[in-house]
Amino acid sequence: MFAATSSSGKATTGRVAGFVGAMMLAAAQVPAATATPDVTVRYADLDLTTATGAEQLYERIHRAALEVCPSVSFMEVQRHAAAERCLNEVVAHAVNSIASPRLAAVYAAHTHHGAA
């Protein structure tokens, strides 16, 4: 899950947590006692009103989602599909948690959903 926090009225950090990753643990047949990781994504240094800043934040979110969701070989079709769903859902949730039209547009371009 991604939850933005603010500092002086400006969103500066967020956390990508494994809410979908927890679902993936069952699908991946990983012991339930395994902790789901949280990853903090910092973006106070980015200007989300620019295409460059939004693109950089998207890449940070995507990298964080890769840490949260299980990595599975594409040869394991069902588990790979579940891991891809995890990645897509975590990134979508993080992007939707940040009120940035530019970030939404970058996300749409990367996922081929058209401009948001």
Jmol script that loads the backbone (N, CA, C; Angstrom):
load data "model"
ATOM      1  N   MET A   1       0.853  -1.164   0.000  1.00  0.00           N
ATOM      2  CA  MET A   1       0.000   0.000   0.000  1.00  0.00           C
ATOM      3  C   MET A   1       0.898   1.225   0.000  1.00  0.00           C
ATOM      4  N   PHE A   2       0.405   2.286  -0.517  1.00  0.00           N
ATOM      5  CA  PHE A   2       1.174   3.513  -0.587  1.00  0.00           C
ATOM      6  C   PHE A   2       0.377   4.586   0.124  1.00  0.00           C
ATOM      7  N   ALA A   3       0.977   5.211   1.093  1.00  0.00           N
ATOM      8  CA  ALA A   3       0.290   6.282   1.817  1.00  0.00           C
ATOM      9  C   ALA A   3       1.175   7.501   1.822  1.00  0.00           C
ATOM     10  N   ALA A   4       0.702   8.564   1.234  1.00  0.00           N
ATOM     11  CA  ALA A   4       1.484   9.791   1.197  1.00  0.00           C
ATOM     12  C   ALA A   4       1.354  10.520   2.519  1.00  0.00           C
ATOM     13  N   THR A   5       2.431  11.120   2.929  1.00  0.00           N
ATOM     14  CA  THR A   5       2.406  11.973   4.115  1.00  0.00           C
ATOM     15  C   THR A   5       2.838  13.357   3.678  1.00  0.00           C
ATOM     16  N   SER A   6       2.578  14.341   4.496  1.00  0.00           N
ATOM     17  CA  SER A   6       2.951  15.681   4.069  1.00  0.00           C
ATOM     18  C   SER A   6       3.823  16.351   5.110  1.00  0.00           C
ATOM     19  N   SER A   7       4.626  17.243   4.626  1.00  0.00           N
ATOM     20  CA  SER A   7       5.493  18.049   5.470  1.00  0.00           C
ATOM     21  C   SER A   7       5.346  19.477   4.962  1.00  0.00           C
ATOM     22  N   SER A   8       4.862  20.365   5.785  1.00  0.00           N
ATOM     23  CA  SER A   8       4.612  21.757   5.395  1.00  0.00           C
ATOM     24  C   SER A   8       3.660  21.845   4.215  1.00  0.00           C
ATOM     25  N   GLY A   9       2.670  20.953   4.179  1.00  0.00           N
ATOM     26  CA  GLY A   9       1.670  20.990   3.127  1.00  0.00           C
ATOM     27  C   GLY A   9       2.093  20.332   1.840  1.00  0.00           C
ATOM     28  N   LYS A  10       3.323  19.853   1.725  1.00  0.00           N
ATOM     29  CA  LYS A  10       3.783  19.234   0.498  1.00  0.00           C
ATOM     30  C   LYS A  10       4.038  17.751   0.747  1.00  0.00           C
ATOM     31  N   ALA A  11       3.446  16.915  -0.072  1.00  0.00           N
ATOM     32  CA  ALA A  11       3.667  15.478   0.065  1.00  0.00           C
ATOM     33  C   ALA A  11       5.125  15.188  -0.236  1.00  0.00           C
ATOM     34  N   THR A  12       5.787  14.515   0.678  1.00  0.00           N
ATOM     35  CA  THR A  12       7.220  14.299   0.501  1.00  0.00           C
ATOM     36  C   THR A  12       7.631  12.846   0.571  1.00  0.00           C
ATOM     37  N   THR A  13       6.862  12.021   1.227  1.00  0.00           N
ATOM     38  CA  THR A  13       7.233  10.616   1.297  1.00  0.00           C
ATOM     39  C   THR A  13       5.985   9.759   1.192  1.00  0.00           C
ATOM     40  N   GLY A  14       6.194   8.539   0.877  1.00  0.00           N
ATOM     41  CA  GLY A  14       5.100   7.579   0.842  1.00  0.00           C
ATOM     42  C   GLY A  14       5.673   6.209   1.124  1.00  0.00           C
ATOM     43  N   ARG A  15       4.804   5.299   1.471  1.00  0.00           N
ATOM     44  CA  ARG A  15       5.261   3.942   1.752  1.00  0.00           C
ATOM     45  C   ARG A  15       4.517   2.972   0.861  1.00  0.00           C
ATOM     46  N   VAL A  16       5.268   2.083   0.251  1.00  0.00           N
ATOM     47  CA  VAL A  16       4.679   1.017  -0.528  1.00  0.00           C
ATOM     48  C   VAL A  16       4.725  -0.200   0.385  1.00  0.00           C
ATOM     49  N   ALA A  17       3.571  -0.645   0.796  1.00  0.00           N
ATOM     50  CA  ALA A  17       3.509  -1.796   1.696  1.00  0.00           C
ATOM     51  C   ALA A  17       2.900  -2.957   0.952  1.00  0.00           C
ATOM     52  N   GLY A  18       3.124  -4.112   1.460  1.00  0.00           N
ATOM     53  CA  GLY A  18       2.699  -5.297   0.750  1.00  0.00           C
ATOM     54  C   GLY A  18       1.294  -5.748   1.004  1.00  0.00           C
ATOM     55  N   PHE A  19       0.280  -4.863   0.923  1.00  0.00           N
ATOM     56  CA  PHE A  19      -1.083  -5.336   1.108  1.00  0.00           C
ATOM     57  C   PHE A  19      -1.413  -6.333   0.019  1.00  0.00           C
ATOM     58  N   VAL A  20      -0.982  -6.061  -1.193  1.00  0.00           N
ATOM     59  CA  VAL A  20      -1.174  -7.036  -2.260  1.00  0.00           C
ATOM     60  C   VAL A  20      -0.121  -8.122  -2.117  1.00  0.00           C
ATOM     61  N   GLY A  21       1.044  -7.734  -1.630  1.00  0.00           N
ATOM     62  CA  GLY A  21       2.096  -8.713  -1.392  1.00  0.00           C
ATOM     63  C   GLY A  21       1.660  -9.784  -0.417  1.00  0.00           C
ATOM     64  N   ALA A  22       0.846  -9.416   0.569  1.00  0.00           N
ATOM     65  CA  ALA A  22       0.337 -10.406   1.514  1.00  0.00           C
ATOM     66  C   ALA A  22      -0.532 -11.414   0.786  1.00  0.00           C
ATOM     67  N   MET A  23      -1.331 -10.938  -0.137  1.00  0.00           N
ATOM     68  CA  MET A  23      -2.153 -11.827  -0.945  1.00  0.00           C
ATOM     69  C   MET A  23      -1.237 -12.729  -1.768  1.00  0.00           C
ATOM     70  N   MET A  24      -0.143 -12.158  -2.246  1.00  0.00           N
ATOM     71  CA  MET A  24       0.787 -12.911  -3.077  1.00  0.00           C
ATOM     72  C   MET A  24       1.490 -14.004  -2.290  1.00  0.00           C
ATOM     73  N   LEU A  25       1.704 -13.781  -1.004  1.00  0.00           N
ATOM     74  CA  LEU A  25       2.372 -14.797  -0.203  1.00  0.00           C
ATOM     75  C   LEU A  25       1.592 -16.102  -0.230  1.00  0.00           C
ATOM     76  N   ALA A  26       0.294 -15.998  -0.135  1.00  0.00           N
ATOM     77  CA  ALA A  26      -0.532 -17.206  -0.188  1.00  0.00           C
ATOM     78  C   ALA A  26      -0.457 -17.824  -1.568  1.00  0.00           C
ATOM     79  N   ALA A  27      -0.550 -16.997  -2.590  1.00  0.00           N
ATOM     80  CA  ALA A  27      -0.504 -17.509  -3.954  1.00  0.00           C
ATOM     81  C   ALA A  27       0.843 -18.137  -4.264  1.00  0.00           C
ATOM     82  N   ALA A  28       1.897 -17.595  -3.677  1.00  0.00           N
ATOM     83  CA  ALA A  28       3.235 -18.099  -3.938  1.00  0.00           C
ATOM     84  C   ALA A  28       3.605 -19.240  -2.996  1.00  0.00           C
ATOM     85  N   GLN A  29       2.703 -19.599  -2.111  1.00  0.00           N
ATOM     86  CA  GLN A  29       2.908 -20.668  -1.138  1.00  0.00           C
ATOM     87  C   GLN A  29       4.128 -20.399  -0.268  1.00  0.00           C
ATOM     88  N   VAL A  30       4.253 -19.152   0.152  1.00  0.00           N
ATOM     89  CA  VAL A  30       5.302 -18.751   1.080  1.00  0.00           C
ATOM     90  C   VAL A  30       4.700 -18.836   2.472  1.00  0.00           C
ATOM     91  N   PRO A  31       5.447 -19.273   3.467  1.00  0.00           N
ATOM     92  CA  PRO A  31       4.886 -19.362   4.807  1.00  0.00           C
ATOM     93  C   PRO A  31       4.239 -18.056   5.244  1.00  0.00           C
ATOM     94  N   ALA A  32       3.087 -18.145   5.874  1.00  0.00           N
ATOM     95  CA  ALA A  32       2.321 -16.973   6.292  1.00  0.00           C
ATOM     96  C   ALA A  32       3.079 -16.098   7.282  1.00  0.00           C
ATOM     97  N   ALA A  33       4.030 -16.654   7.987  1.00  0.00           N
ATOM     98  CA  ALA A  33       4.767 -15.889   8.983  1.00  0.00           C
ATOM     99  C   ALA A  33       5.736 -14.892   8.347  1.00  0.00           C
ATOM    100  N   THR A  34       5.967 -15.008   7.048  1.00  0.00           N
ATOM    101  CA  THR A  34       6.876 -14.097   6.365  1.00  0.00           C
ATOM    102  C   THR A  34       6.303 -12.691   6.396  1.00  0.00           C
ATOM    103  N   ALA A  35       7.100 -11.741   6.843  1.00  0.00           N
ATOM    104  CA  ALA A  35       6.646 -10.347   6.932  1.00  0.00           C
ATOM    105  C   ALA A  35       6.559  -9.741   5.532  1.00  0.00           C
ATOM    106  N   THR A  36       5.564  -8.916   5.337  1.00  0.00           N
ATOM    107  CA  THR A  36       5.415  -8.209   4.075  1.00  0.00           C
ATOM    108  C   THR A  36       6.203  -6.916   4.173  1.00  0.00           C
ATOM    109  N   PRO A  37       7.061  -6.637   3.208  1.00  0.00           N
ATOM    110  CA  PRO A  37       7.927  -5.471   3.323  1.00  0.00           C
ATOM    111  C   PRO A  37       7.199  -4.149   3.115  1.00  0.00           C
ATOM    112  N   ASP A  38       7.712  -3.119   3.755  1.00  0.00           N
ATOM    113  CA  ASP A  38       7.298  -1.738   3.528  1.00  0.00           C
ATOM    114  C   ASP A  38       8.496  -1.045   2.899  1.00  0.00           C
ATOM    115  N   VAL A  39       8.244  -0.229   1.918  1.00  0.00           N
ATOM    116  CA  VAL A  39       9.310   0.526   1.278  1.00  0.00           C
ATOM    117  C   VAL A  39       8.894   1.987   1.277  1.00  0.00           C
ATOM    118  N   THR A  40       9.762   2.845   1.777  1.00  0.00           N
ATOM    119  CA  THR A  40       9.495   4.277   1.778  1.00  0.00           C
ATOM    120  C   THR A  40      10.018   4.881   0.487  1.00  0.00           C
ATOM    121  N   VAL A  41       9.158   5.650  -0.159  1.00  0.00           N
ATOM    122  CA  VAL A  41       9.539   6.352  -1.387  1.00  0.00           C
ATOM    123  C   VAL A  41       9.568   7.839  -1.059  1.00  0.00           C
ATOM    124  N   ARG A  42      10.721   8.428  -1.168  1.00  0.00           N
ATOM    125  CA  ARG A  42      10.876   9.856  -0.875  1.00  0.00           C
ATOM    126  C   ARG A  42      10.847  10.634  -2.186  1.00  0.00           C
ATOM    127  N   TYR A  43      10.163  11.776  -2.138  1.00  0.00           N
ATOM    128  CA  TYR A  43      10.103  12.584  -3.357  1.00  0.00           C
ATOM    129  C   TYR A  43      10.041  14.083  -3.091  1.00  0.00           C
ATOM    130  N   ALA A  44      10.520  14.495  -1.942  1.00  0.00           N
ATOM    131  CA  ALA A  44      10.561  15.923  -1.629  1.00  0.00           C
ATOM    132  C   ALA A  44      11.482  16.666  -2.593  1.00  0.00           C
ATOM    133  N   ASP A  45      12.443  15.951  -3.150  1.00  0.00           N
ATOM    134  CA  ASP A  45      13.402  16.565  -4.068  1.00  0.00           C
ATOM    135  C   ASP A  45      12.862  16.697  -5.490  1.00  0.00           C
ATOM    136  N   LEU A  46      11.655  16.196  -5.740  1.00  0.00           N
ATOM    137  CA  LEU A  46      11.091  16.213  -7.092  1.00  0.00           C
ATOM    138  C   LEU A  46      10.024  17.287  -7.242  1.00  0.00           C
ATOM    139  N   ASP A  47       9.940  17.861  -8.406  1.00  0.00           N
ATOM    140  CA  ASP A  47       8.884  18.804  -8.733  1.00  0.00           C
ATOM    141  C   ASP A  47       7.848  18.046  -9.559  1.00  0.00           C
ATOM    142  N   LEU A  48       6.750  17.676  -8.922  1.00  0.00           N
ATOM    143  CA  LEU A  48       5.736  16.858  -9.595  1.00  0.00           C
ATOM    144  C   LEU A  48       4.895  17.644 -10.591  1.00  0.00           C
ATOM    145  N   THR A  49       5.165  18.928 -10.718  1.00  0.00           N
ATOM    146  CA  THR A  49       4.463  19.709 -11.735  1.00  0.00           C
ATOM    147  C   THR A  49       5.173  19.613 -13.083  1.00  0.00           C
ATOM    148  N   THR A  50       6.338  18.950 -13.103  1.00  0.00           N
ATOM    149  CA  THR A  50       7.075  18.771 -14.352  1.00  0.00           C
ATOM    150  C   THR A  50       7.014  17.312 -14.784  1.00  0.00           C
ATOM    151  N   ALA A  51       7.131  17.097 -16.078  1.00  0.00           N
ATOM    152  CA  ALA A  51       7.129  15.736 -16.617  1.00  0.00           C
ATOM    153  C   ALA A  51       8.324  14.944 -16.077  1.00  0.00           C
ATOM    154  N   THR A  52       9.465  15.593 -15.957  1.00  0.00           N
ATOM    155  CA  THR A  52      10.666  14.923 -15.456  1.00  0.00           C
ATOM    156  C   THR A  52      10.487  14.470 -14.014  1.00  0.00           C
ATOM    157  N   GLY A  53       9.975  15.346 -13.174  1.00  0.00           N
ATOM    158  CA  GLY A  53       9.749  14.991 -11.770  1.00  0.00           C
ATOM    159  C   GLY A  53       8.753  13.857 -11.628  1.00  0.00           C
ATOM    160  N   ALA A  54       7.668  13.913 -12.386  1.00  0.00           N
ATOM    161  CA  ALA A  54       6.650  12.859 -12.328  1.00  0.00           C
ATOM    162  C   ALA A  54       7.220  11.536 -12.815  1.00  0.00           C
ATOM    163  N   GLU A  55       8.011  11.567 -13.866  1.00  0.00           N
ATOM    164  CA  GLU A  55       8.635  10.342 -14.398  1.00  0.00           C
ATOM    165  C   GLU A  55       9.584   9.736 -13.373  1.00  0.00           C
ATOM    166  N   GLN A  56      10.372  10.593 -12.712  1.00  0.00           N
ATOM    167  CA  GLN A  56      11.301  10.089 -11.699  1.00  0.00           C
ATOM    168  C   GLN A  56      10.541   9.457 -10.538  1.00  0.00           C
ATOM    169  N   LEU A  57       9.448  10.070 -10.114  1.00  0.00           N
ATOM    170  CA  LEU A  57       8.661   9.481  -9.023  1.00  0.00           C
ATOM    171  C   LEU A  57       8.049   8.159  -9.458  1.00  0.00           C
ATOM    172  N   TYR A  58       7.538   8.091 -10.674  1.00  0.00           N
ATOM    173  CA  TYR A  58       6.977   6.837 -11.167  1.00  0.00           C
ATOM    174  C   TYR A  58       8.031   5.723 -11.115  1.00  0.00           C
ATOM    175  N   GLU A  59       9.229   6.036 -11.554  1.00  0.00           N
ATOM    176  CA  GLU A  59      10.300   5.028 -11.534  1.00  0.00           C
ATOM    177  C   GLU A  59      10.622   4.599 -10.101  1.00  0.00           C
ATOM    178  N   ARG A  60      10.623   5.532  -9.166  1.00  0.00           N
ATOM    179  CA  ARG A  60      10.869   5.183  -7.758  1.00  0.00           C
ATOM    180  C   ARG A  60       9.757   4.280  -7.230  1.00  0.00           C
ATOM    181  N   ILE A  61       8.523   4.611  -7.562  1.00  0.00           N
ATOM    182  CA  ILE A  61       7.384   3.789  -7.127  1.00  0.00           C
ATOM    183  C   ILE A  61       7.495   2.397  -7.722  1.00  0.00           C
ATOM    184  N   HIS A  62       7.823   2.318  -8.995  1.00  0.00           N
ATOM    185  CA  HIS A  62       7.938   1.017  -9.662  1.00  0.00           C
ATOM    186  C   HIS A  62       9.037   0.169  -9.029  1.00  0.00           C
ATOM    187  N   ARG A  63      10.182   0.795  -8.761  1.00  0.00           N
ATOM    188  CA  ARG A  63      11.276   0.048  -8.104  1.00  0.00           C
ATOM    189  C   ARG A  63      10.856  -0.435  -6.716  1.00  0.00           C
ATOM    190  N   ALA A  64      10.138   0.404  -5.976  1.00  0.00           N
ATOM    191  CA  ALA A  64       9.667   0.012  -4.646  1.00  0.00           C
ATOM    192  C   ALA A  64       8.687  -1.147  -4.747  1.00  0.00           C
ATOM    193  N   ALA A  65       7.809  -1.104  -5.740  1.00  0.00           N
ATOM    194  CA  ALA A  65       6.843  -2.193  -5.935  1.00  0.00           C
ATOM    195  C   ALA A  65       7.566  -3.498  -6.258  1.00  0.00           C
ATOM    196  N   LEU A  66       8.663  -3.419  -6.992  1.00  0.00           N
ATOM    197  CA  LEU A  66       9.448  -4.622  -7.294  1.00  0.00           C
ATOM    198  C   LEU A  66      10.017  -5.237  -6.017  1.00  0.00           C
ATOM    199  N   GLU A  67      10.302  -4.390  -5.020  1.00  0.00           N
ATOM    200  CA  GLU A  67      10.797  -4.897  -3.737  1.00  0.00           C
ATOM    201  C   GLU A  67       9.681  -5.539  -2.921  1.00  0.00           C
ATOM    202  N   VAL A  68       8.462  -5.028  -3.064  1.00  0.00           N
ATOM    203  CA  VAL A  68       7.324  -5.495  -2.280  1.00  0.00           C
ATOM    204  C   VAL A  68       6.744  -6.787  -2.846  1.00  0.00           C
ATOM    205  N   CYS A  69       6.636  -6.859  -4.143  1.00  0.00           N
ATOM    206  CA  CYS A  69       6.005  -8.011  -4.783  1.00  0.00           C
ATOM    207  C   CYS A  69       7.038  -9.108  -5.039  1.00  0.00           C
ATOM    208  N   PRO A  70       6.596 -10.365  -4.988  1.00  0.00           N
ATOM    209  CA  PRO A  70       7.532 -11.467  -5.177  1.00  0.00           C
ATOM    210  C   PRO A  70       8.080 -11.503  -6.600  1.00  0.00           C
ATOM    211  N   SER A  71       9.308 -11.922  -6.711  1.00  0.00           N
ATOM    212  CA  SER A  71       9.935 -12.104  -8.014  1.00  0.00           C
ATOM    213  C   SER A  71       9.816 -13.581  -8.370  1.00  0.00           C
ATOM    214  N   VAL A  72       9.190 -13.851  -9.498  1.00  0.00           N
ATOM    215  CA  VAL A  72       8.921 -15.232  -9.884  1.00  0.00           C
ATOM    216  C   VAL A  72       9.290 -15.416 -11.350  1.00  0.00           C
ATOM    217  N   SER A  73       9.853 -16.536 -11.676  1.00  0.00           N
ATOM    218  CA  SER A  73      10.200 -16.848 -13.053  1.00  0.00           C
ATOM    219  C   SER A  73       8.945 -16.916 -13.914  1.00  0.00           C
ATOM    220  N   PHE A  74       9.049 -16.402 -15.142  1.00  0.00           N
ATOM    221  CA  PHE A  74       7.903 -16.458 -16.044  1.00  0.00           C
ATOM    222  C   PHE A  74       7.545 -17.896 -16.406  1.00  0.00           C
ATOM    223  N   MET A  75       8.446 -18.821 -16.130  1.00  0.00           N
ATOM    224  CA  MET A  75       8.176 -20.238 -16.392  1.00  0.00           C
ATOM    225  C   MET A  75       7.109 -20.783 -15.438  1.00  0.00           C
ATOM    226  N   GLU A  76       6.954 -20.156 -14.293  1.00  0.00           N
ATOM    227  CA  GLU A  76       5.922 -20.535 -13.334  1.00  0.00           C
ATOM    228  C   GLU A  76       4.701 -19.660 -13.628  1.00  0.00           C
ATOM    229  N   VAL A  77       3.932 -20.062 -14.613  1.00  0.00           N
ATOM    230  CA  VAL A  77       2.904 -19.223 -15.212  1.00  0.00           C
ATOM    231  C   VAL A  77       1.932 -18.630 -14.197  1.00  0.00           C
ATOM    232  N   GLN A  78       1.328 -19.446 -13.361  1.00  0.00           N
ATOM    233  CA  GLN A  78       0.334 -18.921 -12.412  1.00  0.00           C
ATOM    234  C   GLN A  78       0.958 -17.979 -11.399  1.00  0.00           C
ATOM    235  N   ARG A  79       2.090 -18.356 -10.852  1.00  0.00           N
ATOM    236  CA  ARG A  79       2.749 -17.503  -9.869  1.00  0.00           C
ATOM    237  C   ARG A  79       3.259 -16.230 -10.513  1.00  0.00           C
ATOM    238  N   HIS A  80       3.744 -16.319 -11.751  1.00  0.00           N
ATOM    239  CA  HIS A  80       4.218 -15.137 -12.462  1.00  0.00           C
ATOM    240  C   HIS A  80       3.061 -14.171 -12.718  1.00  0.00           C
ATOM    241  N   ALA A  81       1.931 -14.699 -13.120  1.00  0.00           N
ATOM    242  CA  ALA A  81       0.752 -13.856 -13.361  1.00  0.00           C
ATOM    243  C   ALA A  81       0.321 -13.164 -12.071  1.00  0.00           C
ATOM    244  N   ALA A  82       0.364 -13.885 -10.965  1.00  0.00           N
ATOM    245  CA  ALA A  82      -0.012 -13.300  -9.673  1.00  0.00           C
ATOM    246  C   ALA A  82       0.986 -12.213  -9.276  1.00  0.00           C
ATOM    247  N   ALA A  83       2.265 -12.442  -9.527  1.00  0.00           N
ATOM    248  CA  ALA A  83       3.288 -11.447  -9.205  1.00  0.00           C
ATOM    249  C   ALA A  83       3.098 -10.193 -10.061  1.00  0.00           C
ATOM    250  N   GLU A  84       2.749 -10.350 -11.317  1.00  0.00           N
ATOM    251  CA  GLU A  84       2.490  -9.205 -12.202  1.00  0.00           C
ATOM    252  C   GLU A  84       1.272  -8.415 -11.714  1.00  0.00           C
ATOM    253  N   ARG A  85       0.234  -9.127 -11.281  1.00  0.00           N
ATOM    254  CA  ARG A  85      -0.947  -8.444 -10.731  1.00  0.00           C
ATOM    255  C   ARG A  85      -0.557  -7.647  -9.494  1.00  0.00           C
ATOM    256  N   CYS A  86       0.263  -8.232  -8.646  1.00  0.00           N
ATOM    257  CA  CYS A  86       0.729  -7.539  -7.445  1.00  0.00           C
ATOM    258  C   CYS A  86       1.437  -6.249  -7.831  1.00  0.00           C
ATOM    259  N   LEU A  87       2.378  -6.344  -8.741  1.00  0.00           N
ATOM    260  CA  LEU A  87       3.141  -5.175  -9.174  1.00  0.00           C
ATOM    261  C   LEU A  87       2.212  -4.099  -9.731  1.00  0.00           C
ATOM    262  N   ASN A  88       1.301  -4.496 -10.600  1.00  0.00           N
ATOM    263  CA  ASN A  88       0.381  -3.532 -11.208  1.00  0.00           C
ATOM    264  C   ASN A  88      -0.520  -2.873 -10.177  1.00  0.00           C
ATOM    265  N   GLU A  89      -1.024  -3.644  -9.228  1.00  0.00           N
ATOM    266  CA  GLU A  89      -1.934  -3.100  -8.220  1.00  0.00           C
ATOM    267  C   GLU A  89      -1.213  -2.188  -7.230  1.00  0.00           C
ATOM    268  N   VAL A  90      -0.010  -2.556  -6.848  1.00  0.00           N
ATOM    269  CA  VAL A  90       0.748  -1.724  -5.906  1.00  0.00           C
ATOM    270  C   VAL A  90       1.103  -0.384  -6.555  1.00  0.00           C
ATOM    271  N   VAL A  91       1.566  -0.425  -7.803  1.00  0.00           N
ATOM    272  CA  VAL A  91       1.916   0.819  -8.497  1.00  0.00           C
ATOM    273  C   VAL A  91       0.667   1.677  -8.685  1.00  0.00           C
ATOM    274  N   ALA A  92      -0.425   1.074  -9.116  1.00  0.00           N
ATOM    275  CA  ALA A  92      -1.674   1.831  -9.327  1.00  0.00           C
ATOM    276  C   ALA A  92      -2.130   2.485  -8.036  1.00  0.00           C
ATOM    277  N   HIS A  93      -2.082   1.744  -6.939  1.00  0.00           N
ATOM    278  CA  HIS A  93      -2.511   2.299  -5.657  1.00  0.00           C
ATOM    279  C   HIS A  93      -1.619   3.473  -5.239  1.00  0.00           C
ATOM    280  N   ALA A  94      -0.308   3.315  -5.423  1.00  0.00           N
ATOM    281  CA  ALA A  94       0.616   4.380  -5.051  1.00  0.00           C
ATOM    282  C   ALA A  94       0.366   5.630  -5.889  1.00  0.00           C
ATOM    283  N   VAL A  95       0.218   5.460  -7.182  1.00  0.00           N
ATOM    284  CA  VAL A  95      -0.017   6.603  -8.069  1.00  0.00           C
ATOM    285  C   VAL A  95      -1.324   7.295  -7.698  1.00  0.00           C
ATOM    286  N   ASN A  96      -2.355   6.514  -7.435  1.00  0.00           N
ATOM    287  CA  ASN A  96      -3.660   7.092  -7.089  1.00  0.00           C
ATOM    288  C   ASN A  96      -3.659   7.776  -5.727  1.00  0.00           C
ATOM    289  N   SER A  97      -2.695   7.432  -4.876  1.00  0.00           N
ATOM    290  CA  SER A  97      -2.604   8.044  -3.547  1.00  0.00           C
ATOM    291  C   SER A  97      -1.983   9.431  -3.579  1.00  0.00           C
ATOM    292  N   ILE A  98      -1.393   9.789  -4.702  1.00  0.00           N
ATOM    293  CA  ILE A  98      -0.735  11.081  -4.834  1.00  0.00           C
ATOM    294  C   ILE A  98      -1.539  11.918  -5.814  1.00  0.00           C
ATOM    295  N   ALA A  99      -1.973  13.068  -5.374  1.00  0.00           N
ATOM    296  CA  ALA A  99      -2.796  13.938  -6.220  1.00  0.00           C
ATOM    297  C   ALA A  99      -1.901  14.714  -7.175  1.00  0.00           C
ATOM    298  N   SER A 100      -1.447  14.019  -8.223  1.00  0.00           N
ATOM    299  CA  SER A 100      -0.585  14.665  -9.211  1.00  0.00           C
ATOM    300  C   SER A 100      -1.046  14.276 -10.611  1.00  0.00           C
ATOM    301  N   PRO A 101      -1.633  15.223 -11.328  1.00  0.00           N
ATOM    302  CA  PRO A 101      -2.053  14.935 -12.702  1.00  0.00           C
ATOM    303  C   PRO A 101      -0.889  14.489 -13.594  1.00  0.00           C
ATOM    304  N   ARG A 102       0.283  15.062 -13.380  1.00  0.00           N
ATOM    305  CA  ARG A 102       1.450  14.664 -14.186  1.00  0.00           C
ATOM    306  C   ARG A 102       1.840  13.215 -13.898  1.00  0.00           C
ATOM    307  N   LEU A 103       1.844  12.832 -12.628  1.00  0.00           N
ATOM    308  CA  LEU A 103       2.159  11.448 -12.275  1.00  0.00           C
ATOM    309  C   LEU A 103       1.118  10.512 -12.858  1.00  0.00           C
ATOM    310  N   ALA A 104      -0.144  10.887 -12.793  1.00  0.00           N
ATOM    311  CA  ALA A 104      -1.214  10.066 -13.378  1.00  0.00           C
ATOM    312  C   ALA A 104      -1.004   9.901 -14.880  1.00  0.00           C
ATOM    313  N   ALA A 105      -0.570  10.951 -15.548  1.00  0.00           N
ATOM    314  CA  ALA A 105      -0.323  10.879 -16.986  1.00  0.00           C
ATOM    315  C   ALA A 105       0.863   9.963 -17.302  1.00  0.00           C
ATOM    316  N   VAL A 106       1.911  10.043 -16.491  1.00  0.00           N
ATOM    317  CA  VAL A 106       3.070   9.159 -16.677  1.00  0.00           C
ATOM    318  C   VAL A 106       2.644   7.711 -16.479  1.00  0.00           C
ATOM    319  N   TYR A 107       1.875   7.465 -15.428  1.00  0.00           N
ATOM    320  CA  TYR A 107       1.373   6.118 -15.160  1.00  0.00           C
ATOM    321  C   TYR A 107       0.547   5.612 -16.352  1.00  0.00           C
ATOM    322  N   ALA A 108      -0.351   6.451 -16.854  1.00  0.00           N
ATOM    323  CA  ALA A 108      -1.199   6.064 -17.988  1.00  0.00           C
ATOM    324  C   ALA A 108      -0.350   5.734 -19.204  1.00  0.00           C
ATOM    325  N   ALA A 109       0.685   6.505 -19.444  1.00  0.00           N
ATOM    326  CA  ALA A 109       1.571   6.247 -20.586  1.00  0.00           C
ATOM    327  C   ALA A 109       2.310   4.915 -20.433  1.00  0.00           C
ATOM    328  N   HIS A 110       2.743   4.619 -19.213  1.00  0.00           N
ATOM    329  CA  HIS A 110       3.465   3.366 -18.978  1.00  0.00           C
ATOM    330  C   HIS A 110       2.543   2.145 -19.050  1.00  0.00           C
ATOM    331  N   THR A 111       1.299   2.344 -18.721  1.00  0.00           N
ATOM    332  CA  THR A 111       0.372   1.203 -18.695  1.00  0.00           C
ATOM    333  C   THR A 111      -0.547   1.188 -19.898  1.00  0.00           C
ATOM    334  N   HIS A 112      -0.348   2.122 -20.799  1.00  0.00           N
ATOM    335  CA  HIS A 112      -1.138   2.202 -22.042  1.00  0.00           C
ATOM    336  C   HIS A 112      -2.622   2.397 -21.775  1.00  0.00           C
ATOM    337  N   HIS A 113      -2.943   3.126 -20.702  1.00  0.00           N
ATOM    338  CA  HIS A 113      -4.337   3.420 -20.376  1.00  0.00           C
ATOM    339  C   HIS A 113      -4.770   4.764 -20.938  1.00  0.00           C
ATOM    340  N   GLY A 114      -3.935   5.375 -21.728  1.00  0.00           N
ATOM    341  CA  GLY A 114      -4.268   6.699 -22.259  1.00  0.00           C
ATOM    342  C   GLY A 114      -4.012   7.771 -21.233  1.00  0.00           C
ATOM    343  N   ALA A 115      -4.155   9.006 -21.623  1.00  0.00           N
ATOM    344  CA  ALA A 115      -3.916  10.119 -20.703  1.00  0.00           C
ATOM    345  C   ALA A 115      -5.000  10.179 -19.649  1.00  0.00           C
ATOM    346  N   ALA A 116      -4.581  10.488 -18.411  1.00  0.00           N
ATOM    347  CA  ALA A 116      -5.546  10.562 -17.311  1.00  0.00           C
ATOM    348  C   ALA A 116      -6.000  11.970 -17.091  1.00  0.00           C
TER     349      ALA A 116
END
end "model"
wireframe off; spacefill off
backbone 0.3
color backbone group
